[in-house]
Amino acid sequence: MTVDDILEKTKTLIVTKGEYGSVVMHKEDNKIRSIDIPAAKAQQVNDPTGAGDTFAGGFIGYLAKTGDISFENMKNAIIYGSAMASFCVEKFG
């Protein structure tokens, strides 16, 4: 599926790119808004296991806590999830 195909079925698409950050795409009124968000930098990387799950948990947890699923708040949620993931990779296990 293309990005356009996906955005025909849902309003928002988030693509994670690991150490290269994330991108949020949101379709509204036949216009696509997009923002690239860099990954939070870890002091050191010891073990990447669980980083994606930690990102997802931080991201969803932030949205659940704020109750705001607007495009603007997605940026904050991604920054929060990215920070959580950076802590995860700094420790082994």
Phi, psi and omega in degrees: 000145175272169176301317179299320178299316181294316182287351170283335184260340180214158183278332187230138176232130177241128178243122176266143183233032178058231182294350181264006175096208184216162174228137177247129176238133184224127180257127178212129181055043180060019174241141179254122173261140183219144176216134174265133181236120181293156177287148172291137182275128176278149177296322175205153179249116178256322184203115181280357182301127177088357182298319180294318177295321179294319176302310182299317179296317178294318180297306181294321178299319178296314179297319180295319181293319182276334182069016185241113180253028178289159177305318182297322181283338177301322179301312179298319180295321179292319177299317178297311179298321179295319177297317179299317180296324179295325176292322182299315185285347181284341181244153177275133176081000000 
